[in-house]
Amino acid sequence: MGVLLAAALPLHAAPMGFKGAWMAMADAGPNWRELYVNYAFTPRDAVGASATWMRADDHGITREVDELTYTRLLKRWNMRHAQANVWFMGGVGALRGDGPTRPMATPGVQLDYETTRVYLAATHRLYRASGVNHDFSSARAGFSFYETGYDQTQPWLVVEARRMHGLSERTDVTPMLRLINKRYFIEAGVNNMRQARFNFMYIF
């Protein structure tokens, strides 16, 4: 059980893979699309790049951010049947749209806790440029329907609530079915505004 837990847990919530691994992630919806790739050069550090497209609910604002990213595992607690982590995630890059191109910084933090049956996470990230504040906050909770072996696909139900300052006055709540197997997961759902969403992650 301990070996299975150690192998499976990092896939659920971690924003980086194991040392020497490449990770690719995507988040796709009508008003938010992100593609993210990084490389873990130590067990606690990863560098990469991301491209993000964001749009206001009323379609009045559209922005794009291309950035270089850095991820750091700040703290990890390994428990008998669970794991908890604190992550730093940040980037620097260029913001385009609705005015001249401006430099943007995106520092943030993620806290997560998980077992093979339960998953909790909270993220807050600043999206700041001259005259722009699109700070992002999200909270996630999920559970698996049943235990599986390491080589089997495990279904989860995950619910996420998130807000983006300056782009939406509403909280986006999305229940998603997650299928997880070894080095990848996929998620799909429909939010409270009847918008479809699809996510995936793959570790090379």
Contact map, one row per residue, 1 for C-alpha under 8 A:
111110000000000000000000000000000000000000000000000000000000000000000000000000000000000000000000000000000000000000000000000000000000000000000000000000000000000000000000000000000000000000000000000000000000
111111000000000000000000000000000000000000000000000000000000000000000000000000011000000000000000000000000000000000000000000000000000000000000000000000000000000000000000000000000000000000000000000000000000
111111100000000000000000000000000000000000000000000000000000000000000000000000000000000000000000000000000000000000000000000000000000000000000000000000000000000000000000000000000000000000000000000000000000
111111110000000000000000000000000000000000000000000000000000000000000000000000000000000000000000000000000000000000000000000000000000000000000000000001000000000000000000000000000000000000000000000000000000
111111111000000000000000000000000000000000000000000000000000000000000000000000001100000000000000000000000000000000110000000000000000000000000000000000000000000000000000000000000000000000000000000000000000
011111111100000000000000000000000000000000000000000000000000000000000000000000000000000000000000000000000000000000000000000000000000000000000000000000000000000000000000000000000000000000000000000000000000
001111111100000000000000000000000000000000000000000000000000000000000000000000000000000000000000000000000000000000000000000000000000000000000000000000000000000000000000000000000000000000000000000000000000
000111111111000000000000000000000000000000000000000000000000000000000000000000000000000000000000000000000000000000010000000000000000000000000000000001000000000000000000000000000000010000000000000000000000
000011111111100000000000000000000000000000000000000000000000000000000000000000000010000000000000000000000000000001110000000000000000000000000000000000000000000000000000000000000000000000000000000000000000
000001111111110010000000000000000000000000000000000000000000000000000000000000000000000000000000000000000000000000000000000000000000000000000000000000000000000000000000000000000000000000000000000000000000
000000011111110010000000000000000000000000000000000000000000000000000000000000000000000000000000000000000000000000000000000000000000000000000000000000000000000000000000000000000000011110000000000000000000
000000011111110000000000000000000000000000000000000000000000000000000000000000000000000000000000000000000000000001000010000000000000000000000000000000000000000000000000000000000001000000000000000000000000
000000001111111000000000000000000000000000000000000000000000000000000000000000000000000000000000000000000000000101000010100000000000000000000000000000000000000000000000000000000000000000000000000000000000
000000000111111110000000000000000000000000000000000000000000000000000000000000000000000000000000000000000000000000000000000000000000000000000000000000000000000000000000000000000000000000000000000000000000
000000000000111110000000000000000000000000000000000000000000000000000010000000000000000000000000000000000000000000000000000000000000000000000000000000000000000000000000000000000000000000000000000000000000
000000000000011111000010000000000000011100000100000000000000000000000010000000000000000000000000000000000000000000000000000000000000000000000000000000000000000000000000000000000000000000000000000000000000
000000000110011111101110000000000000001100000000000000000000000000000000000000000000000000000000000000000000000000000000000000000000000000000000000000000000000000000000000000000000000000000000000000000010
000000000000000111111000000000000000000101100000000000000000000000000000000000000000000000000000000000000000000000000000000000000000000000000000000000000000000000000000000000000000000000000000000000000000
000000000000000011111000000000000000000111110000000000000000000000000000000000000000000000000000000000000000000000000000000000000000000000000000000000000000000000000000000000000000000000000000000000000000
000000000000000001111100000000000000001111000000000000000000000000000000000000000000000000000000000000000000000000000000000000000000000000000000000000000000000000000000000000000000000000000000000000000000
000000000000000011111110000000000000001110000000000000000000000000000000000000000000000000000000000000000000000000000000000000000000000000000000000000000000000000000000000000000000000000000000000000000011
000000000000000010011111000000000000111100000000000000000000000000000000000000000000000000000000000000000000000000000000000000000000000000000000000000000000000000000000000000000000000000000000000000000011
000000000000000110001111100000000000111000000000000000000000000000000000000000000000000000000000000000000000000000000000000000000000000000000000000000000000000000000000000000000000000000000000000000001111
000000000000000000000111110000000011110000000000000000000000000000000000000000000000000000000000000000000000000000000000000000000000000000000000000000000000000000000000000000000000000000000000000000001110
000000000000000000000011111000000111100000000000000000000000000000000000000000000000000000000000000000000000000000000000000000000000000000000000000000000000000000000000000000000000000000000000000000111100
000000000000000000000001111100001111000000000000000000000000000000000000000000000000000000000000000000000000000000000000000000000000000000000000000000000000000000000000000000000000000000000000000000111000
000000000000000000000000111110011110000000000000000000000000000000000000000000000000000000000000000000000000000000000000000000000000000000000000000000000000000000000000000000000000000000000000000011110000
000000000000000000000000011111011100000000000000000000000000000000000000000000000000000000000000000000000000000000000000000000000000000000000000000000000000000000000000000000000000000000000000000011100000
000000000000000000000000001111111000000000000000000000000000000000000000000000000000000000000000000000000000000000000000000000000000000000000000000000000000000000000000000000000000000000000000001111000000
000000000000000000000000000111111000000000000000000000000000000000000000000000000000000000000000000000000000000000000000000000000000000000000000000000000000000000000000000000000000000000000000001110000000
000000000000000000000000000011111000000000000000000011111000000000000000000000000000000000000000000000000000000000000000000000000000000000000000000000000000000000000000000000000000000000000000000000000000
000000000000000000000000001111111100000000000000000111100000000000000000000000000000000000000000000000000000000000000000000000000000000000000000000000000000000000000000000000000000000000000000000000000000
000000000000000000000000011111111110000000000000000111000000000000000000000000000000000000000000000000000000000000000000000000000000000000000000000000000000000000000000000000000000000000000000000000000000
000000000000000000000000111100011111000000000000011110000000000000000000000000000000000000000000000000000000000000000000000000000000000000000000000000000000000000000000000000000000000000000000000000000000
000000000000000000000001111000001111100000000000011100000000000000000000000000000000000000000000000000000000000000000000000000000000000000000000000000000000000000000000000000000000000000000000000000000000
000000000000000000000001110000000111110000000001111000000000000000000000000000000000000000000000000000000000000000000000000000000000000000000000000000000000000000000000000000000000000000000000000000000000
000000000000000000000111100000000011111000000001110000000000000000000000000000000000000000000000000000000000000000000000000000000000000000000000000000000000000000000000000000000000000000000000000000000000
000000000000000100000111000000000001111100000111100000000000000000001000000000000000000000000000000000000000000000000000000000000000000000000000000000000000000000000000000000000000000000000000000000000000
000000000000000110011110000000000000111110000111000000000000000000000000000000000000000000000000000000000000000000000000000000000000000000000000000000000000000000000000000000000000000000000000000000000000
000000000000000111111100000000000000011111111110000000000000000000000000000000000000000000000000000000000000000000000000000000000000000000000000000000000000000000000000000000000000000000000000000000000000
000000000000000000111000000000000000001111101110000000000000000000000000000000000000000000000000000000000000000000000000000000000000000000000000000000000000000000000000000000000000000000000000000000000000
000000000000000001110000000000000000000111111100000000000000000000000000000000000000000000000000000000000000000000000000000000000000000000000000000000000000000000000000000000000000000000000000000000000000
000000000000000001100000000000000000000111111000000000000000000000000000000000000000000000000000000000000000000000000000000000000000000000000000000000000000000000000000000000000000000000000000000000000000
000000000000000000100000000000000000000101111100000000000000000000000011110000000000000000000000000000000000000000000000000000000000000000000000000000000000000000000000000000000000000000000000000000000000
000000000000000000000000000000000000000111111110000000000000000000000111100000000000000000000000000000000000000000000000000000000000000000000000000000000000000000000000000000000000000000000000000000000000
000000000000000100000000000000000000011111011111000000000000000000000111000000000000000000000000000000000000000000000000000000000000000000000000000000000000000000000000000000000000000000000000000000000000
000000000000000000000000000000000000011110001111100000000000000000011110000000000000000000000000000000000000000000000000000000000000000000000000000000000000000000000000000000000000000000000000000000000000
000000000000000000000000000000000001111000000111110000000000000000011100000000000000000000000000000000000000000000000000000000000000000000000000000000000000000000000000000000000000000000000000000000000000
000000000000000000000000000000000001110000000011111000000000000001111000000000000000000000000000000000000000000000000000000000000000000000000000000000000000000000000000000000000000000000000000000000000000
000000000000000000000000000000000111100000000001111100000000000011111000000000000000000000000000000000000000000000000000000000000000000000000000000000000000000000000000000000000000000000000000000000000000
000000000000000000000000000000000111000000000000111110000000000111100000000000000000000000000000000000000000000000000000000000000000000000000000000000000000000000000000000000000000000000000000000000000000
000000000000000000000000000000011110000000000000011111000000000111000000000000000000000000000000000000000000000000000000000000000000000000000000000000000000000000000000000000000000000000000000000000000000
000000000000000000000000000000111100000000000000001111100000011110000000000000000000000000000000000000000000000000000000000000000000000000000000000000000000000000000000000000000000000000000000000000000000
000000000000000000000000000000111000000000000000000111110000011100000000000000000000000000000000000000000000000000000000000000000000000000000000000000000000000000000000000000000000000000000000000000000000
000000000000000000000000000000110000000000000000000011111011111000000000000000000000000000000000000000000000000000000000000000000000000000000000000000000000000000000010000000000000000000000000000000000000
000000000000000000000000000000100000000000000000000001111111110000000000000000000000000000000000000000000000000000000000000000000000000000000000000000000000000000000111000000000000000000000000000000000000
000000000000000000000000000000100000000000000000000000111111000000000000000000000000000000000000000000000000000000000000000000000000000000000000000000000000000000000011000000000000000000000000000000000000
000000000000000000000000000000000000000000000000000000011111100000000000000000000000000000000000000000000000000000000000000000000000000000000000000000000000000000000000000000000000000000000000000000000000
000000000000000000000000000000000000000000000000000000111111110000000000000000000000000000000000000000000000000000000000000000000000000000000000000000000000000000000000000000000000000000000000000000000000
000000000000000000000000000000000000000000000000000000111111110000000000000000000000000000000000000000000000000000000000000000000000000000000000000000000000000000000000000000000000000000000000000000000000
000000000000000000000000000000000000000000000000000000110111111000000000000000000000000000000000110000000000000000000000000000000000000000000000000000000000000000000010000000000000000000000000000000000000
000000000000000000000000000000000000000000000000000011110011111100000000000000000000000000000000110000000000000000000000000000000000000000000000000000000000000000000000000000000000000000000000000000000000
000000000000000000000000000000000000000000000000000011100000111110000000000000000000000000000011110000000000000000000000000000000000000000000000000000000000000000000000000000000000000000000000000000000000
000000000000000000000000000000000000000000000000001111000000011111000000000000000000000000000011100000000000000000000000000000000000000000000000000000000000000000000000000000000000000000000000000000000000
000000000000000000000000000000000000000000000000011110000000001111100000000000000000000000001111000000010000000000000000000000000000000000000000000000000000000000000000000000000000000000000000000000000000
000000000000000000000000000000000000000000000000111100000000000111110000000000000000000000001110000000000000000000000000000000000000000000000000000000000000000000000000000000000000000000000000000000000000
000000000000000000000000000000000000000000000000111000000000000011111000000000000000000000111100000000000000000000000000000000000000000000000000000000000000000000000000000000000000000000000000000000000000
000000000000000000000000000000000000000000000011110000000000000001111100000000000000000000111000000000000000000000000000000000000000000000000000000000000000000000000000000000000000000000000000000000000000
000000000000000000000000000000000000010000000011110000000000000000111110000000000000000011110000000000000000000000000000000000000000000000000000000000000000000000000000000000000000000000000000000000000000
000000000000000000000000000000000000000000001111000000000000000000011111000000000000000011100000000000000000000000000000000000000000000000000000000000000000000000000000000000000000000000000000000000000000
000000000000001100000000000000000000000000011110000000000000000000001111100000000000001111000000000000000000000000000000000000000000000000000000000000000000000000000000000000000000000000000000000000000000
000000000000000000000000000000000000000000011100000000000000000000000111110000000000001110000000000000000000000000000000000000000000000000000000000000000000000000000000000000000000000000000000000000000000
000000000000000000000000000000000000000000011000000000000000000000000011111100000000111100000000000000000000000000000000000000000000000000000000000000000000000000000000000000000000000000000000000000000000
000000000000000000000000000000000000000000010000000000000000000000000001111100000000111100000000000000000000000000000000000000000000000000000000000000000000000000000000000000000000000000000000000000000000
000000000000000000000000000000000000000000000000000000000000000000000000111110000000111000000000000000000000000000000000000000000000000000000000000000000000000000000000000000000000000000000000000000000000
000000000000000000000000000000000000000000000000000000000000000000000000111111000011110000000000000000000000000000000000000000000000000000000000000000000000000000000000000000000000000000000000000000000000
000000000000000000000000000000000000000000000000000000000000000000000000001111100011100000000000000000000000000000000000000000000000000000000000000000000000000000000000000000000000000000000000000000000000
000000000000000000000000000000000000000000000000000000000000000000000000000111110111000000000000000000000000000000000000000000000000000000000000000000000000000000000000000000000000000000000000000000000000
000000000000000000000000000000000000000000000000000000000000000000000000000011111110000000000000000000000000000000000000000000000000000000000000000000000000000000000000000000000000000000000000000000000000
010000000000000000000000000000000000000000000000000000000000000000000000000001111100000000000000000000000000000000000000000000000000000000000000000000000000000000000000000000000000000000000000000000000000
010010000000000000000000000000000000000000000000000000000000000000000000000000111110000000000000000000000000000000110000000000000000000000000000000000000000000000000000000000000000000000000000000000000000
000010000000000000000000000000000000000000000000000000000000000000000000000001111111000000000000000000000000000011110000000000000000000000000000000000000000000000000000000000000000000000000000000000000000
000000001000000000000000000000000000000000000000000000000000000000000000000111101111100000000000000000000000000011100000000000000000000000000000000000000000000000000000000000000000000000000000000000000000
000000000000000000000000000000000000000000000000000000000000000000000000000111000111110000000000000000000000001111000000000000000000000000000000000000000000000000000000000000000000000000000000000000000000
000000000000000000000000000000000000000000000000000000000000000000000000111110000011111000000000000000000000011110000000000000000000000000000000000000000000000000000000000000000000000000000000000000000000
000000000000000000000000000000000000000000000000000000000000000000000000111100000001111100000000000000000000111100000000000000000000000000000000000000000000000000000000000000000000000000000000000000000000
000000000000000000000000000000000000000000000000000000000000000000000011111000000000111110000000000000000000111000000000000000000000000000000000000000000000000000000000000000000000000000000000000000000000
000000000000000000000000000000000000000000000000000000000000000000000011110000000000011111000000000000000011110000000000000000000000000000000000000000000000000000000000000000000000000000000000000000000000
000000000000000000000000000000000000000000000000000000000000000000001111000000000000001111100000000000000011110000000000000010000000000000000000000000000000000000000000000000000000000000000000000000000000
000000000000000000000000000000000000000000000000000000000000000000001110000000000000000111110000000000001111000000000000000010000000000000000000000000000000000000000000000000000000000000000000000000000000
000000000000000000000000000000000000000000000000000000000000000000111100000000000000000011111000000000001110000000000000000000000000000000000000000000000000000000000000000000000000000000000000000000000000
000000000000000000000000000000000000000000000000000000000000000000111000000000000000000001111100000000111100000000000000000000000000000000000000000000000000000000000000000000000000000000000000000000000000
000000000000000000000000000000000000000000000000000000000000000011110000000000000000000000111110000000111000000000000000000000000000000000000000000000000000000000000000000000000000000000000000000000000000
000000000000000000000000000000000000000000000000000000000000000011100000000000000000000000011111000011110000000000000000000000000000000000000000000000000000000000000000000000000000000000000000000000000000
000000000000000000000000000000000000000000000000000000000000001111000000000000000000000000001111100011110000000000000000000000001000000000000000000000000000000000000000000000000000000000000000000000000000
000000000000000000000000000000000000000000000000000000000000001110000000000000000000000000000111111111000000000000000000000000000000000000000000000000000000000000000000000000000000000000000000000000000000
000000000000000000000000000000000000000000000000000000000000111100000000000000000000000000000011111110000000000000000000000000000000000000000000000000000000000000000000000000000000000000000000000000000000
000000000000000000000000000000000000000000000000000000000000111000000000000000000000000000000001111100000000000000000000000000000000000000000000000000000000000000000000000000000000000000000000000000000000
000000000000000000000000000000000000000000000000000000000000000000000000000000000000000000000001111110000000000000000000000000000000000000000000000000000000000000000000000000000000000000000000000000000000
000000000000000000000000000000000000000000000000000000000000000000000000000000000000000000000001111111000000000000000000000000000000000000000000000000000000000000000000000000000000000000000000000000000000
000000000000000000000000000000000000000000000000000000000000000000000000000000000000000000000111101111100000000000000000000000000000000000000000000000000000000000000000000000000000000000000000000000000000
000000000000000000000000000000000000000000000000000000000000000000000000000000000000000000000111000111110000000000000000000000001100000000000000000000000000000000000000000000000000000000000000000000000000
000000000000000000000000000000000000000000000000000000000000000000000000000000000000000000011110000011111000000000000000000000001100000000000000000000000000000000000000000000000000000000000000000000000000
000000000000000000000000000000000000000000000000000000000000000010000000000000000000000000011110000001111100000000000000000000111100000000000000000000000000000000000000000000000000000000000000000000000000
000000000000000000000000000000000000000000000000000000000000000000000000000000000000000001111000000000111110000000000000000001111000000000000000000000000000000000000000000000000000000000000000000000000000
000000000000000000000000000000000000000000000000000000000000000000000000000000000000000001110000000000011111000000000000000011110000000000000000000000000000000000000000000000000000000000000000000000000000
000000000000000000000000000000000000000000000000000000000000000000000000000000000000000111100000000000001111100000000000000011100000000000000000000000000000000000000000000000000000000000000000000000000000
000000000000000000000000000000000000000000000000000000000000000000000000000000000000000111000000000000000111110000000000001111000000000000000000000000000000000000000000000000000000000000000000000000000000
000000000000000000000000000000000000000000000000000000000000000000000000000000000000011110000000000000000011111000000000001110000000000000000000000000000000000000000000000000000000000000000000000000000000
000000000000000000000000000000000000000000000000000000000000000000000000000000000000111110000000000000000001111100000000111100000000000000000000000000000000000000000000000000000000000000000000000000000000
000000000000000000000000000000000000000000000000000000000000000000000000000000000001111000000000000000000000111110000000111000000000000000000000000000000000000000000000000000000000000000000000000000000000
000000000000100000000000000000000000000000000000000000000000000000000000000000000001110000000000000000000000011111000011110000000000000000000000000000000000000000000000000000000000000000000000000000000000
000000000000000000000000000000000000000000000000000000000000000000000000000000000111100000000000000000000000001111100011100000000000000000000000000000000000000000000000000000000000000000000000000000000000
000000001001100000000000000000000000000000000000000000000000000000000000000000000111000000000000000000000000000111111111000000000000000000000000000000000000000000000000000000000000000000000000000000000000
000010001000000000000000000000000000000000000000000000000000000000000000000000001110000000000000000000000000000011111110000000000000000000000000000000000000000000000000000000000000000000000000000000000000
000010011000000000000000000000000000000000000000000000000000000000000000000000001100000000000000000000000000000001111100000000000000000000000001001000000000000000000000000000000000000000000000000000000000
000000000000000000000000000000000000000000000000000000000000000000000000000000000000000000000000000000000000000001111110000000000000000000000011111000000000000000000000000000000000000000000000000000000000
000000000000000000000000000000000000000000000000000000000000000000000000000000000000000000000000000000000000000001111111000000000000000000001111000000000000000000000000000000000000000000000000000000000000
000000000001100000000000000000000000000000000000000000000000000000000000000000000000000000000000000000000000000111101111100000000000000000011110000000000000000000000000000000000000000000000000000000000000
000000000000000000000000000000000000000000000000000000000000000000000000000000000000000000000000000000000000000111000111110000000000000000111100000000000000000000000000000000000000000000000000000000000000
000000000000100000000000000000000000000000000000000000000000000000000000000000000000000000000000000000000000011110000011111000000000000000111000000000000000000000000000000000000000000000000000000000000000
000000000000000000000000000000000000000000000000000000000000000000000000000000000000000000000000000000000000011100000001111100000000000011110000000000000000000000000000000000000000000000000000000000000000
000000000000000000000000000000000000000000000000000000000000000000000000000000000000000000000000000000000001111000000000111110000000000111100000000000000000000000000000000000000000000000000000000000000000
000000000000000000000000000000000000000000000000000000000000000000000000000000000000000000000000000000000001110000000000011111000000001111000000000000000000000000000000000000000000000000000000000000000000
000000000000000000000000000000000000000000000000000000000000000000000000000000000000000011000000000000000111100000000000001111100000001110000000000000000000000000000000000000000000000000000000000000000000
000000000000000000000000000000000000000000000000000000000000000000000000000000000000000000000000000000001111000000000000000111110000111100000000000000000000000000000000000000000000000000000000000000000000
000000000000000000000000000000000000000000000000000000000000000000000000000000000000000000000000000000011110000000000000000011111001111100000000000000000000000000000000000000000000000000000000000000000000
000000000000000000000000000000000000000000000000000000000000000000000000000000000000000000000000000000011100000000000000000001111101111000000000000000000000000000000000000000000000000000000000000000000000
000000000000000000000000000000000000000000000000000000000000000000000000000000000000000000000010000001111000000000000000000000111111100000000000000000000000000000000000000000000000000000000000000000000000
000000000000000000000000000000000000000000000000000000000000000000000000000000000000000000000000000001110000000000000000000000011111000000000000000000000000000000000000000000000000000000000000000000000000
000000000000000000000000000000000000000000000000000000000000000000000000000000000000000000000000000000000000000000000000000000001111100000000000000000000000000000000000000000000000000000000000000000000000
000000000000000000000000000000000000000000000000000000000000000000000000000000000000000000000000000000000000000000000000000000111111110000000000000000000000000000000000000000000000000000000000000000000000
000000000000000000000000000000000000000000000000000000000000000000000000000000000000000000000000000000000000000000000000000001111011111000000000000000000000000000001100000000000000000000000000000000000000
000000000000000000000000000000000000000000000000000000000000000000000000000000000000000000000000000000000000000000000000000001110001111100000000000000000000000000011110000000000000000000000000000000000000
000000000000000000000000000000000000000000000000000000000000000000000000000000000000000000000000000000000000000000000000000111110000111110000000000000000000000000011000000000000000000000000000000000000000
000000000000000000000000000000000000000000000000000000000000000000000000000000000000000000000000000000000000000000000000001111100000011111000000000000000000000001111000000000000000000000000000000000000000
000000000000000000000000000000000000000000000000000000000000000000000000000000000000000000000000000000000000000000000000011110000000001111100000000000000000000001110000000000000000000000000000000000000000
000000000000000000000000000000000000000000000000000000000000000000000000000000000000000000000000000000000000000000000000011100000000000111110000000000000000000111100000000000000000000000000000000000000000
000000000000000000000000000000000000000000000000000000000000000000000000000000000000000000000000000000000000000000000001111000000000000011111000000000000000000111000000000000000000000000000000000000000000
000000000000000000000000000000000000000000000000000000000000000000000000000000000000000000000000000000000000000000000011110000000000000001111100000000000000011110000000000000000000000000000000000000000000
000000000000000000000000000000000000000000000000000000000000000000000000000000000000000000000000000000000000000000000111100000000000000000111110000000000000011100000000000000000000000000000000000000000000
000000000000000000000000000000000000000000000000000000000000000000000000000000000000000000000000000000000000000000000111000000000000000000011111000000000001111000000000000000000000000000000000000000000000
000000000000000000000000000000000000000000000000000000000000000000000000000000000000000000000000000000000000000000001110000000000000000000001111100000000001110000000000000000000000000000000000000000000000
000000000000000000000000000000000000000000000000000000000000000000000000000000000000000000000000000000000000000000011100000000000000000000000111111000000111100000000000000000000000000000000000000000000000
000000000000000000000000000000000000000000000000000000000000000000000000000000000000000000000000000000000000000000001000000000000000000000000011111000000111100000000000000000000000000000000000000000000000
000000000000000000000000000000000000000000000000000000000000000000000000000000000000000000000000000000000000000000001000000000000000000000000001111100000110000000000000000000000000000000000000000000000000
000000000000000000000000000000000000000000000000000000000000000000000000000000000000000000000000000000000000000000011000000000000000000000000001111110000100000000000000000000000000000000000000000000000000
000000000000000000000000000000000000000000000000000000000000000000000000000000000000000000000000000000000000000000000000000000000000000000000000011111011100000000000000000000000000000000000000000000000000
000000000000000000000000000000000000000000000000000000000000000000000000000000000000000000000000000000000000000000000000000000000000000000000000001111110000000000000000000000000000000000000000000000000000
000100010000000000000000000000000000000000000000000000000000000000000000000000000000000000000000000000000000000000000000000000000000000000000000000111110000000000000000000000000000110000000000000000000000
000000000000000000000000000000000000000000000000000000000000000000000000000000000000000000000000000000000000000000000000000000000000000000000000000011111000000000000000000000000000110000000000000000000000
000000000000000000000000000000000000000000000000000000000000000000000000000000000000000000000000000000000000000000000000000000000000000000000000000111111100000000000000000000000000110000000000000000000000
000000000000000000000000000000000000000000000000000000000000000000000000000000000000000000000000000000000000000000000000000000000000000000000000000100111110000000000000000000000011100000000000000000000000
000000000000000000000000000000000000000000000000000000000000000000000000000000000000000000000000000000000000000000000000000000000000000000000001111100011111000000000000000000000011100000000000000000000000
000000000000000000000000000000000000000000000000000000000000000000000000000000000000000000000000000000000000000000000000000000000000000000000001110000001111100000000000000000001111000000000000000000000000
000000000000000000000000000000000000000000000000000000000000000000000000000000000000000000000000000000000000000000000000000000000000000000000111100000000111110000000000000000001111000000000000000000000000
000000000000000000000000000000000000000000000000000000000000000000000000000000000000000000000000000000000000000000000000000000000000000000000111100000000011111000000000000000111100000000000000000000000000
000000000000000000000000000000000000000000000000000000000000000000000000000000000000000000000000000000000000000000000000000000000000000000011110000000000001111100000000000000111100000000000000000000000000
000000000000000000000000000000000000000000000000000000000000000000000000000000000000000000000000000000000000000000000000000000000000000000011100000000000000111110000000000011110000000000000000000000000000
000000000000000000000000000000000000000000000000000000000000000000000000000000000000000000000000000000000000000000000000000000000000000001111000000000000000011111000000000111100000000000000000000000000000
000000000000000000000000000000000000000000000000000000000000000000000000000000000000000000000000000000000000000000000000000000000000000001110000000000000000001111100000001111000000000000000000000000000000
000000000000000000000000000000000000000000000000000000000000000000000000000000000000000000000000000000000000000000000000000000000000000111100000000000000000000111110000001110000000000000000000000000000000
000000000000000000000000000000000000000000000000000000000000000000000000000000000000000000000000000000000000000000000000000000000000000111000000000000000000000011111001111100000000000000000000000000000000
000000000000000000000000000000000000000000000000000000000000000000000000000000000000000000000000000000000000000000000000000000000000011110000000000000000000000001111111000000000000000000000000000000000000
000000000000000000000000000000000000000000000000000000000000000000000000000000000000000000000000000000000000000000000000000000000000111100000000000000000000000000111111100000000000000000000000000000000000
000000000000000000000000000000000000000000000000000000010000000000000000000000000000000000000000000000000000000000000000000000000000110000000000000000000000000000011111100000000000000000000000000000000000
000000000000000000000000000000000000000000000000000000111000100000000000000000000000000000000000000000000000000000000000000000000000010000000000000000000000000000011111100000000000000000000000000000000000
000000000000000000000000000000000000000000000000000000011000000000000000000000000000000000000000000000000000000000000000000000000000000000000000000000000000000000111111111000000000000000000000000000000000
000000000000000000000000000000000000000000000000000000000000000000000000000000000000000000000000000000000000000000000000000000000000000000000000000000000000000000101111111000000000000000000000000000000000
000000000000000000000000000000000000000000000000000000000000000000000000000000000000000000000000000000000000000000000000000000000000000000000000000000000000000000100001111100000000000000000000000000000000
000000000000000000000000000000000000000000000000000000000000000000000000000000000000000000000000000000000000000000000000000000000000000000000000000000000000000011100001111110000000000000000000000000000000
000000000000000000000000000000000000000000000000000000000000000000000000000000000000000000000000000000000000000000000000000000000000000000000000000000000000000111100000011111000000000000000011100000000000
000000000000000000000000000000000000000000000000000000000000000000000000000000000000000000000000000000000000000000000000000000000000000000000000000000000000001111000000001111100000000000000011000000000000
000000000000000000000000000000000000000000000000000000000000000000000000000000000000000000000000000000000000000000000000000000000000000000000000000000000000001110000000000111110000000000001111000000000000
000000000000000000000000000000000000000000000000000000000000000000000000000000000000000000000000000000000000000000000000000000000000000000000000000000000000111100000000000011111000000000001110000000000000
000000000000000000000000000000000000000000000000000000000000000000000000000000000000000000000000000000000000000000000000000000000000000000000000000000000000111000000000000001111100000000111100000000000000
000000000000000000000000000000000000000000000000000000000000000000000000000000000000000000000000000000000000000000000000000000000000000000000000000000000011110000000000000000111110000000111000000000000000
000000000000000000000000000000000000000000000000000000000000000000000000000000000000000000000000000000000000000000000000000000000000000000000000000000000011110000000000000000011111000011110000000000000000
000000000000000000000000000000000000000000000000000000000000000000000000000000000000000000000000000000000000000000000000000000000000000000000000000000001111000000000000000000001111100011100000000000000000
000000000001000000000000000000000000000000000000000000000000000000000000000000000000000000000000000000000000000000000000000000000000000000000000000000001111000000000000000000000111111111000000000000000000
000000000000000000000000000000000000000000000000000000000000000000000000000000000000000000000000000000000000000000000000000000000000000000000000000001111100000000000000000000000011111110000000000000000000
000000010010000000000000000000000000000000000000000000000000000000000000000000000000000000000000000000000000000000000000000000000000000000000000000001110000000000000000000000000001111100000000000000000000
000000000010000000000000000000000000000000000000000000000000000000000000000000000000000000000000000000000000000000000000000000000000000000000000000000000000000000000000000000000001111110000000000000000111
000000000010000000000000000000000000000000000000000000000000000000000000000000000000000000000000000000000000000000000000000000000000000000000000000000000000000000000000000000000001111111000000000000011110
000000000010000000000000000000000000000000000000000000000000000000000000000000000000000000000000000000000000000000000000000000000000000000000000000000000000000000000000000000000111101111100000000000011100
000000000000000000000000000000000000000000000000000000000000000000000000000000000000000000000000000000000000000000000000000000000000000000000000000000000000000000000000000000000111000111110000000001111000
000000000000000000000000000000000000000000000000000000000000000000000000000000000000000000000000000000000000000000000000000000000000000000000000000000000000000000000000000000011110000011111000000001110000
000000000000000000000000000000000000000000000000000000000000000000000000000000000000000000000000000000000000000000000000000000000000000000000000000000000000000000000000000000011100000001111100000111100000
000000000000000000000000000000000000000000000000000000000000000000000000000000000000000000000000000000000000000000000000000000000000000000000000000000000000000000000000000001111000000000111110000111000000
000000000000000000000000000000000000000000000000000000000000000000000000000000000000000000000000000000000000000000000000000000000000000000000000000000000000000000000000000001110000000000011111111110000000
000000000000000000000000000000000000000000000000000000000000000000000000000000000000000000000000000000000000000000000000000000000000000000000000000000000000000000000000000111100000000000001111111110000000
000000000000000000000000000000000000000000000000000000000000000000000000000000000000000000000000000000000000000000000000000000000000000000000000000000000000000000000000000111000000000000000111111000000000
000000000000000000000000000000000000000000000000000000000000000000000000000000000000000000000000000000000000000000000000000000000000000000000000000000000000000000000000000100000000000000000111111000000000
000000000000000000000000000000000000000000000000000000000000000000000000000000000000000000000000000000000000000000000000000000000000000000000000000000000000000000000000000000000000000000000111111100000000
000000000000000000000000000011000000000000000000000000000000000000000000000000000000000000000000000000000000000000000000000000000000000000000000000000000000000000000000000000000000000000000111111110000000
000000000000000000000000000011000000000000000000000000000000000000000000000000000000000000000000000000000000000000000000000000000000000000000000000000000000000000000000000000000000000000011110011111000000
000000000000000000000000001111000000000000000000000000000000000000000000000000000000000000000000000000000000000000000000000000000000000000000000000000000000000000000000000000000000000000011110001111100000
000000000000000000000000001110000000000000000000000000000000000000000000000000000000000000000000000000000000000000000000000000000000000000000000000000000000000000000000000000000000000001111000000111110000
000000000000000000000000111100000000000000000000000000000000000000000000000000000000000000000000000000000000000000000000000000000000000000000000000000000000000000000000000000000000000001110000000011111000
000000000000000000000000111000000000000000000000000000000000000000000000000000000000000000000000000000000000000000000000000000000000000000000000000000000000000000000000000000000000000111100000000001111100
000000000000000000000011110000000000000000000000000000000000000000000000000000000000000000000000000000000000000000000000000000000000000000000000000000000000000000000000000000000000000111000000000000111110
000000000000000000000011100000000000000000000000000000000000000000000000000000000000000000000000000000000000000000000000000000000000000000000000000000000000000000000000000000000000001110000000000000011111
000000000000000010001111000000000000000000000000000000000000000000000000000000000000000000000000000000000000000000000000000000000000000000000000000000000000000000000000000000000000001100000000000000001111
000000000000000000001110000000000000000000000000000000000000000000000000000000000000000000000000000000000000000000000000000000000000000000000000000000000000000000000000000000000000001000000000000000000111
